[in-house]
């Protein structure tokens, strides 16, 4: 009698324990998993000479996260890392986010050189990396887990060369190249090749390094070569300094630049010297063609009280393209996300409709001109 009573009490205890552990049930485990945040790493330059780019990118990401804070019913947790505007930190922080933070994907690193440093780390760990603004052709080449939402330098270089030839009427060009920036090395080469194919002649190839402040030797060479256009697709700081020194030396030829020049810092530093400067880039509010773009511009203006530029818009698109892929994959499995990213087609981004072909975005190029201390929209060139 006592034994049966003990067995009965044991059964009640066992039943209560099972009822108290719903996590042992598959449905409960799934529910618990769904409640966990989806960790996405962000590797941006928050300090160093490229910090202005990082600030622009963060503004776009914050808006994107505000508009779309969840995916698969789970909150998105953006984990920010500073690459200090250099390649070593880009590699180190990407590795740390994957190893320690267990992120499911990464957005970064903005500039081509830093993204080229981080890309092998993401690839080797099979973690998808979506680059907002890295245009160098090598970024995605031969990789399964690295993608970008911007166009590539061959297309940008071709558009710039055609604009110089047809719109500026230039038959000769001087081309400046920042040897420390993979982006600048790549796009300068693409421009030279395209300009020559059109019938143009590159009469001067001038070289410098990021951080240089005196460009007198290169500009004296420009005076001697007397080109009809100066192509200097560098970062905003060097572009502004070169323009100031060129105008002071009496060099008045048109200056053509690339997407790295589209920052308010160029206007502030270059002042009257950058008036008339033209550049190829990714975005301008007047060139917006999608509902997503109009929503982005309205929200950006309301939040920050000024017009957005390309890096903010591209970072906004990178976030949304990534979340769209996670949604389509129905999973945070890295391989599934990468496969879904690879199938991105006709995505309505803030910077226009984009399709990922071999991990690169097929999308339009926007051409701007500095007029009255502002970036004026000229036209959109479609692929």
C-alpha positions as CSV (number, residue, x, y, z in Angstrom):
1,X,0.0,0.0,0.0
2,X,2.8,2.4,1.0
3,X,4.8,1.4,-2.2
4,X,1.8,2.2,-4.5
5,X,1.3,5.5,-2.8
6,X,5.0,6.4,-3.4
7,X,4.7,5.4,-7.1
8,X,1.6,7.6,-7.4
9,X,3.4,10.6,-5.8
10,X,6.5,10.0,-8.0
11,X,4.2,10.0,-11.1
12,X,2.7,13.4,-10.1
13,X,6.1,14.9,-9.5
14,X,7.3,13.7,-12.9
15,X,4.2,15.0,-14.6
16,X,4.6,18.4,-13.0
17,X,8.3,18.6,-14.1
18,X,7.4,17.8,-17.7
19,X,4.7,20.4,-17.7
20,X,7.1,23.0,-16.3
21,X,9.6,22.4,-19.2
22,X,7.8,23.5,-22.3
23,X,11.1,24.2,-23.9
24,X,11.4,20.4,-24.4
25,X,8.5,20.7,-26.9
26,X,9.6,21.4,-30.5
27,X,7.0,24.1,-30.9
28,X,8.1,25.8,-27.7
29,X,11.7,25.6,-28.8
30,X,10.8,27.2,-32.1
31,X,8.9,30.0,-30.4
32,X,11.9,30.7,-28.1
33,X,14.2,30.8,-31.1
34,X,11.9,33.3,-32.9
35,X,12.1,35.6,-29.9
36,X,15.9,35.9,-30.2
37,X,17.2,38.9,-32.1
38,X,18.7,38.4,-35.6
39,X,22.2,39.8,-35.2
40,X,23.6,41.8,-38.1
41,X,27.1,43.2,-37.9
42,X,28.0,46.7,-39.3
43,X,31.6,47.5,-40.0
44,X,31.8,51.3,-40.8
45,X,34.6,53.9,-40.4
46,X,33.5,55.8,-37.3
47,X,36.9,57.4,-36.8
48,X,39.9,58.3,-39.0
49,X,39.9,60.2,-42.3
50,X,36.8,58.3,-43.7
51,X,34.6,59.0,-40.6
52,X,32.4,61.4,-42.6
53,X,31.5,58.4,-44.8
54,X,30.6,56.3,-41.8
55,X,28.4,59.0,-40.4
56,X,26.5,59.2,-43.7
57,X,26.1,55.4,-43.7
58,X,24.8,55.3,-40.1
59,X,22.1,57.8,-40.9
60,X,20.8,55.6,-43.7
61,X,21.0,52.4,-41.5
62,X,19.1,54.0,-38.6
63,X,16.3,55.0,-40.9
64,X,16.2,51.5,-42.5
65,X,16.0,49.9,-39.0
66,X,13.3,52.3,-38.0
67,X,11.2,51.5,-41.0
68,X,11.8,47.7,-40.8
69,X,12.8,46.7,-37.2
70,X,12.0,43.0,-37.5
71,X,12.5,40.1,-39.8
72,X,10.9,36.6,-39.5
73,X,9.0,38.0,-36.5
74,X,12.3,38.7,-34.6
75,X,13.9,42.0,-33.8
76,X,17.0,43.0,-35.8
77,X,20.0,43.8,-33.6
78,X,22.6,45.9,-35.5
79,X,26.0,45.4,-33.8
80,X,28.3,48.3,-34.8
81,X,32.1,48.1,-35.2
82,X,34.6,50.8,-36.1
83,X,37.1,49.9,-38.7
84,X,39.0,53.2,-38.0
85,X,39.2,53.9,-41.7
86,X,41.9,51.2,-42.3
87,X,42.2,47.7,-43.7
88,X,43.7,46.0,-40.6
89,X,40.8,47.0,-38.4
90,X,38.3,46.1,-41.1
91,X,39.6,42.6,-41.1
92,X,39.9,42.3,-37.3
93,X,36.4,43.7,-36.6
94,X,34.7,41.5,-39.2
95,X,36.4,38.5,-37.6
96,X,35.4,39.6,-34.1
97,X,31.7,40.1,-35.1
98,X,31.6,36.6,-36.6
99,X,33.5,34.8,-33.9
100,X,32.3,36.6,-30.7
101,X,29.0,38.2,-31.6
102,X,27.8,35.4,-33.8
103,X,26.3,37.7,-36.4
104,X,24.3,36.1,-39.2
105,X,25.4,38.7,-41.8
106,X,27.5,41.8,-42.2
107,X,26.9,45.2,-43.8
108,X,30.1,47.0,-44.7
109,X,32.8,48.3,-45.0
110,X,31.9,51.3,-47.3
111,X,35.1,52.0,-49.1
112,X,36.5,49.5,-51.6
113,X,39.9,49.0,-49.9
114,X,38.4,48.2,-46.5
115,X,35.8,46.0,-48.0
116,X,38.4,44.1,-49.9
117,X,40.2,43.5,-46.6
118,X,37.0,42.2,-44.9
119,X,35.6,40.2,-47.7
120,X,37.9,37.1,-47.4
121,X,37.1,36.9,-43.7
122,X,33.4,36.8,-44.4
123,X,33.9,34.4,-47.3
124,X,36.0,31.9,-45.3
125,X,33.5,31.9,-42.5
126,X,30.6,31.6,-44.9
127,X,28.8,34.7,-43.5
128,X,27.0,36.9,-46.1
129,X,28.5,40.4,-46.4
130,X,26.5,43.1,-48.2
131,X,28.6,46.1,-49.3
132,X,26.7,49.3,-49.7
133,X,29.4,51.4,-51.5
134,X,32.4,49.4,-52.5
135,X,32.6,49.7,-56.3
136,X,36.0,48.0,-57.1
137,X,35.5,45.0,-59.3
138,X,37.5,42.7,-57.1
139,X,35.2,42.9,-54.1
140,X,32.8,40.1,-55.2
141,X,35.0,38.3,-57.7
142,X,35.0,34.5,-57.1
143,X,33.1,34.8,-53.9
144,X,29.9,33.1,-52.9
145,X,29.1,35.1,-49.7
146,X,30.0,38.7,-50.7
147,X,27.5,41.0,-52.5
148,X,27.0,44.7,-53.2
149,X,24.1,47.0,-53.8
150,X,26.1,49.6,-55.8
151,X,27.3,49.6,-59.4
152,X,30.9,48.6,-60.3
153,X,33.8,50.8,-61.4
154,X,33.9,49.6,-65.1
155,X,30.4,51.0,-65.6
156,X,31.0,54.2,-63.6
157,X,34.3,54.7,-65.5
158,X,32.6,54.2,-68.9
159,X,29.8,56.7,-68.0
160,X,32.4,59.3,-66.9
161,X,34.5,58.8,-70.0
162,X,31.4,59.2,-72.2
163,X,30.3,62.3,-70.3
164,X,33.7,63.9,-70.7
165,X,33.8,63.1,-74.4
166,X,30.2,64.0,-75.4
167,X,29.0,66.5,-72.8
168,X,32.3,68.3,-72.0
169,X,33.6,68.0,-75.5
170,X,37.0,66.8,-74.2
171,X,39.3,65.0,-76.5
172,X,42.3,65.0,-74.1
173,X,42.4,64.2,-70.4
174,X,44.6,64.2,-67.3
175,X,43.9,61.4,-64.9
176,X,44.7,61.6,-61.2
177,X,45.1,58.4,-59.2
178,X,45.3,57.9,-55.4
179,X,47.6,54.9,-55.1
180,X,46.4,54.2,-51.5
181,X,42.8,53.7,-52.5
182,X,41.8,50.5,-54.4
183,X,38.7,52.3,-55.6
184,X,40.6,55.1,-57.2
185,X,43.1,52.8,-58.8
186,X,40.3,50.7,-60.3
187,X,38.1,53.5,-61.6
188,X,41.0,55.6,-63.0
189,X,42.0,52.5,-65.1
190,X,38.5,52.0,-66.3
191,X,38.1,55.7,-67.3
192,X,41.4,55.6,-69.2
193,X,40.4,52.5,-71.1
194,X,36.9,53.8,-72.0
195,X,38.2,57.3,-72.9
196,X,40.8,55.8,-75.3
197,X,38.1,53.6,-76.9
198,X,36.0,56.6,-77.6
199,X,38.9,58.2,-79.4
200,X,40.3,60.4,-76.6
201,X,43.8,60.7,-75.5
202,X,45.2,60.6,-71.9
203,X,48.0,63.2,-72.0
204,X,48.9,62.9,-68.3
205,X,48.7,60.2,-65.6
206,X,49.3,61.9,-62.2
207,X,49.7,60.0,-58.9
208,X,49.3,60.8,-55.2
209,X,48.5,59.2,-51.9
210,X,45.7,59.8,-49.4
211,X,46.7,62.4,-46.9
212,X,48.9,64.4,-49.3
213,X,48.3,68.1,-49.0
214,X,50.6,69.7,-51.6
215,X,49.8,68.8,-55.3
216,X,52.1,71.4,-56.9
217,X,54.2,68.9,-58.9
218,X,51.2,67.2,-60.4
219,X,49.4,70.4,-61.2
220,X,52.5,71.9,-62.9
221,X,52.4,68.8,-65.1
222,X,48.8,69.5,-65.9
223,X,49.8,73.0,-67.0
224,X,52.4,71.5,-69.3
225,X,50.1,68.8,-70.7
226,X,47.2,71.2,-71.2
227,X,44.3,68.6,-71.1
228,X,40.7,69.5,-71.9
229,X,39.4,67.8,-68.8
230,X,40.9,66.7,-65.5
231,X,39.6,63.4,-64.1
232,X,40.3,63.1,-60.3
233,X,38.0,60.4,-58.8
234,X,39.5,60.6,-55.3
235,X,38.1,61.1,-51.8
236,X,36.5,64.4,-51.0
237,X,39.4,65.8,-49.0
238,X,42.1,65.4,-51.6
239,X,39.7,66.4,-54.4
240,X,38.9,69.7,-52.6
241,X,42.6,70.5,-52.0
242,X,43.5,69.7,-55.6
243,X,40.7,71.9,-56.9
244,X,41.7,74.8,-54.6
245,X,45.4,74.6,-55.7
246,X,44.5,74.1,-59.3
247,X,42.3,77.2,-59.5
248,X,45.0,79.2,-57.6
249,X,47.5,78.2,-60.2
250,X,45.2,79.4,-63.0
251,X,44.1,75.9,-64.1
252,X,40.5,76.4,-65.3
253,X,39.8,73.1,-67.1
254,X,36.6,71.2,-66.1
255,X,37.1,68.8,-63.3
256,X,35.3,65.4,-63.3
257,X,35.2,63.2,-60.3
258,X,33.5,60.0,-59.0
259,X,31.1,58.9,-56.3
260,X,33.5,59.4,-53.4
261,X,33.3,63.2,-53.9
262,X,29.6,63.4,-53.1
263,X,29.8,64.8,-49.5
264,X,29.0,68.2,-48.0
265,X,32.7,68.2,-46.9
266,X,33.7,68.6,-50.5
267,X,31.6,71.7,-50.8
268,X,32.8,73.1,-47.5
269,X,36.5,72.5,-48.1
270,X,36.5,73.3,-51.8
271,X,34.3,76.4,-51.7
272,X,34.3,78.3,-55.1
273,X,37.1,76.1,-56.4
274,X,34.7,73.1,-56.8
275,X,32.0,75.2,-58.6
276,X,31.2,73.4,-61.9
277,X,32.8,70.1,-60.8
278,X,30.9,67.2,-62.2
279,X,30.7,63.7,-60.8
280,X,29.2,60.3,-61.3
281,X,27.4,58.8,-58.3
282,X,24.5,56.6,-57.2
283,X,21.8,58.9,-55.9
284,X,20.2,62.3,-55.8
285,X,16.7,63.2,-54.4
286,X,15.7,64.7,-57.8
287,X,16.5,61.5,-59.6
288,X,14.4,59.3,-57.3
289,X,12.2,56.9,-59.2
290,X,10.8,54.4,-56.7
291,X,8.2,54.7,-53.8
292,X,11.0,53.4,-51.5
293,X,13.2,56.3,-52.6
294,X,10.5,58.9,-52.0
295,X,9.8,57.5,-48.6
296,X,13.5,57.5,-47.8
297,X,14.0,61.1,-48.9
298,X,10.9,62.3,-46.9
299,X,12.0,60.5,-43.8
300,X,15.6,61.6,-44.1
301,X,14.6,65.3,-44.6
302,X,12.3,65.1,-41.6
303,X,14.9,63.4,-39.3
304,X,18.1,65.2,-40.3
305,X,16.8,68.5,-41.9
306,X,18.8,68.2,-45.1
307,X,18.9,66.2,-48.3
308,X,20.4,62.7,-48.2
309,X,23.4,61.7,-50.4
310,X,24.5,58.4,-51.9
311,X,26.1,56.6,-48.9
312,X,23.0,57.1,-46.7
313,X,20.8,55.8,-49.5
314,X,23.0,52.8,-50.3
315,X,23.3,51.8,-46.7
316,X,19.5,52.0,-46.5
317,X,19.3,49.7,-49.5
318,X,21.9,47.3,-48.2
319,X,19.8,46.8,-45.0
320,X,16.6,46.2,-46.9
321,X,18.1,43.9,-49.5
322,X,19.6,41.8,-46.8
323,X,16.3,41.6,-44.8
324,X,14.4,40.8,-48.0
325,X,16.8,37.9,-48.6
326,X,16.4,36.6,-45.0
327,X,12.6,36.8,-45.5
328,X,12.7,34.9,-48.7
329,X,15.1,32.3,-47.2
330,X,12.7,31.9,-44.3
331,X,15.8,31.3,-42.2
332,X,18.9,32.9,-40.7
333,X,21.0,30.1,-42.1
334,X,24.0,31.7,-43.8
335,X,23.9,29.5,-46.9
336,X,20.2,30.1,-47.3
337,X,20.6,33.9,-47.0
338,X,23.4,33.9,-49.6
339,X,21.3,31.9,-52.0
340,X,18.4,34.3,-51.6
341,X,20.7,37.3,-52.1
342,X,21.9,35.8,-55.3
343,X,18.4,35.7,-56.6
344,X,17.6,39.4,-55.9
345,X,15.9,40.8,-59.0
346,X,14.3,44.1,-59.7
347,X,14.4,45.2,-56.1
348,X,12.8,48.6,-55.6
349,X,15.5,50.4,-53.6
350,X,15.9,54.0,-52.6
351,X,18.7,54.3,-55.2
352,X,16.5,52.7,-57.9
353,X,15.6,49.3,-59.0
354,X,18.5,46.8,-58.8
355,X,19.2,43.3,-59.8
356,X,22.1,41.3,-58.5
357,X,24.0,39.7,-61.3
358,X,27.0,37.6,-60.2
359,X,26.6,39.4,-56.8
360,X,27.0,42.9,-58.4
361,X,24.1,45.4,-58.7
362,X,22.9,46.3,-62.2
363,X,21.5,49.8,-61.7
364,X,21.7,53.4,-63.0
365,X,24.5,56.0,-62.6
366,X,23.5,59.5,-61.6
367,X,25.5,62.6,-62.8
368,X,25.7,65.7,-60.7
369,X,27.3,69.1,-60.9
370,X,28.3,71.6,-58.2
371,X,26.3,74.8,-58.7
372,X,25.8,77.5,-56.1
373,X,27.5,75.5,-53.4
374,X,25.1,72.5,-53.9
375,X,25.0,69.3,-55.8
376,X,22.7,69.8,-58.8
377,X,21.1,66.8,-60.5
378,X,21.9,66.6,-64.3
379,X,20.8,63.2,-65.5
380,X,20.5,59.5,-64.9
381,X,22.4,57.0,-67.1
382,X,20.9,53.5,-67.2
383,X,22.9,50.3,-68.0
